[in-house]
């Protein structure tokens, strides 16, 4: 084991040298080799968190905290990784319409009208036949004589010939069938879930707290809880947080957990870092100086809430919202390493 750790230290040294040369690929390769040689040590995982992507950094730091829950470097690194992960821009949605290549003429967007080509052809043929059959003789000569009248002597005594008017054929109007109306089905209403709005802080007094749960209620603690150990139980169905010592209930609080869009994680975790005040940011929100913040899994935490009073209803982006005074009590009661059990 000591030989493996010696080789792992050599790999970490090479990784540091590569990082100083700004060769991140070589630094990551040496750090991965160190993690394979000494997976039970936190140092390789801490170094991997430095050279990894924001999401991978969280996983590497979580592994380091599993190895050493009291590691101050891992806790500080987790806070750095959370802030780094929240600054990653969200991908913009792709357009749902096809892209038009080049310019499209307006005529291409107009539906062509249906032309009765056979009927028009027949009518033109009939009219042409009548015109050629009844046309007056020598039409060019007639037009030439009419143009020459002002310049010639006209004999008044001679009768002039008046051409017989040519009858014009009027085509019989054709019947155009009226299009049969098509029955259009009435669209049925589609249920769209409404997004729960987050109200702004108001001067509305906080709701009256439900009566405290009697301390005689007992529950079965997780198997990993030792005698006299403190732990926190969060019931998502009841929207309540319970503080236990062994199986004895100390105190209970009403909370607001994640909505259906941003659900709170479930499982058994441990508080890995505490902040008296912490800034929180994400897609569409920024919350400065959030009081009594305790992170128990990646970006999920328990903290005080000053921007809404709707406790008892899921309102958060995944964290556990508490009334500020209640959050202060649980902040002073719990410590780094306290178990947090979250269940439906």
Secondary structure, 3 states (H helix, E strand, C coil): CHHHHHHHHHHHHHHHHHHHCCCHHHHHHHHHHHHHHCCCCHHHHHHHHHHCCHHHHHHHHHHHHHHCCCCHHHHHHHHHHHHHHHCCCCCCCCCCCCCCCCCCCHHHHCCCCCCCHHHHHHHHHHHHHHHHHHCCCCHHHHHHHHHHHHHCCCCCCCCCCCCCCCCCCCCCCCCCCCCCCCCCCCCCCCCCCCCCCCCCCCCCCCCCCCCCCCCCCECCCCCCCCCCCEEEEEECCCCEEEEEECCEEEEEEECECECCCCCCCCEEEECCEEEEEEEEEECCEEEEEEEEEEEEECCEEEEEECCCCCCCCCCECCCEEEEHHHHHHHHHHCCCCCEEEEEC
